[in-house]
Structure formats: C-alpha cells, structure tokens
C-alpha cells in the first residue's frame, strides 16, 4: 500500500467563476482523478463541499515523491486559494501507533509537566 491522503482545497473565486462559466472545467473531481492517476495514484473518493473548503479528495499515491510532485503541480497552477494535505492511516495502524507510543521508552515530556 502507498500513502493514503486526505486533500482539502479552497479555490480562488476567479477559478470558481471559470468553473461556473466553462462546462469543461466544472467537474474538478474528474480533472483531479486524472492528475492523481498520471502520477501513479489511485483516486478513492471525491466530494464537493461548501464553507471553508470547496472539495475534499481521498486518494492513494505510490510514494512521497509522487505525492509531492502531484501537489507541486496542483499548487503551481494557481487554482487553490489554500489547501491542506493530511496523511491517513487505517484504524488498525492507528491502534498499533497508540501501543507503540505506550511501549516506547523516551524522555520526551510536556514542557509544563512536573
């Protein structure tokens, strides 16, 4: 399995105007599905939204370099006002990470702990 990602994007208003006025640019999920596949990724889910973000994507990329390349390209096109990329792990991995946190000897402490 590669890297599972949640990608949230807020488009610039002028880009949204373009999507409204140009039927070929309206389905951004289709555009993103192709861009993800171009870098060897696998689209899993795409959702339109309203409010803070316009779109939410969940997809898998083969490795960090492919993910970074995809995000560099997306950023360089100037479509997004801002975006957020969140790596995801499945529930079993999350539970294992909690066990690892519990069982790892470390001197790492809160700055305010007594």
C-alpha positions in Angstrom: 0.0 0.0 0.0 1.2 3.5 -0.8 0.4 6.7 1.0 -3.3 7.4 1.8 -4.1 11.1 1.7 -7.0 13.5 2.5 -6.7 16.6 0.4 -8.9 19.6 1.1 -8.9 22.6 -1.3 -10.5 26.1 -1.4 -10.5 27.6 -4.9 -9.8 31.2 -5.7 -13.0 33.0 -6.6 -11.9 33.7 -10.2 -11.3 30.0 -10.6 -14.8 29.2 -9.4 -16.1 31.7 -11.9 -14.2 29.8 -14.6 -15.8 26.6 -13.4 -19.2 28.1 -13.5 -18.8 29.6 -17.0 -16.8 26.8 -18.7 -18.6 23.4 -18.7 -15.3 21.6 -19.5 -13.8 22.8 -16.2 -16.8 22.3 -14.0 -16.1 18.7 -12.9 -12.9 19.3 -10.9 -13.1 15.8 -9.4 -12.7 14.3 -12.9 -9.7 16.6 -13.5 -8.1 15.6 -10.2 -8.8 11.9 -10.8 -6.8 12.1 -14.0 -4.0 14.1 -12.4 -3.8 11.6 -9.5 -3.6 8.7 -11.9 -1.0 10.5 -14.0 1.4 10.2 -11.0 0.6 6.6 -10.4 -2.1 7.3 -7.7 -5.5 5.8 -7.1 -8.5 8.1 -6.5 -10.7 6.7 -3.8 -13.4 9.4 -3.1 -14.1 13.0 -4.1 -16.7 15.2 -2.5 -17.8 18.7 -3.2 -18.3 20.9 -0.2 -19.2 24.4 0.8 -17.9 26.6 3.5 -14.2 26.6 4.4 -13.2 24.1 1.6 -14.7 23.5 -1.8 -13.6 20.0 -2.4 -12.3 17.0 -0.4 -10.4 14.2 -2.0 -9.2 10.9 -0.6 -6.6 9.1 -2.7 -3.6 6.8 -2.6 -0.2 7.7 -4.0 2.6 5.2 -4.5 5.2 7.1 -2.6 6.1 10.5 -1.1 7.9 11.7 -4.2 4.8 11.1 -6.4 2.6 12.8 -3.8 4.9 15.8 -3.7 5.1 16.0 -7.5 1.3 15.9 -7.7 1.0 18.7 -5.1 3.7 20.8 -6.7 1.8 20.7 -10.0 -1.5 21.4 -8.3 -0.1 24.4 -6.4 1.8 25.8 -9.5 -1.4 26.1 -11.5 -2.8 28.7 -9.0 -6.3 27.2 -8.7 -6.3 27.0 -4.9 -6.5 29.9 -2.5 -5.3 27.4 0.1 -5.3 23.6 0.6 -4.5 21.1 3.3 -2.9 17.7 2.8 -3.5 15.1 5.6 -1.8 11.7 5.6 -4.2 9.0 6.7 -3.7 5.5 8.3 -6.2 2.8 8.7 -7.8 2.0 12.1 -5.5 -1.0 12.8 -2.4 1.1 12.1 -3.8 3.9 14.4 -4.3 1.4 17.2 -0.8 0.0 16.7 0.6 3.5 16.8 -1.0 4.0 20.2 0.5 0.8 21.5 3.9 1.9 20.2 3.5 5.3 21.9 2.7 3.5 25.2 5.6 1.0 24.9 8.4 3.2 23.7 10.9 4.4 26.3 11.5 8.1 25.8 12.4 11.1 27.8 10.0 13.3 25.7 7.8 15.2 28.1 5.4 18.1 28.2 7.1 21.5 28.7 4.8 22.1 31.7 4.8 18.7 33.2 6.0 18.4 36.8 
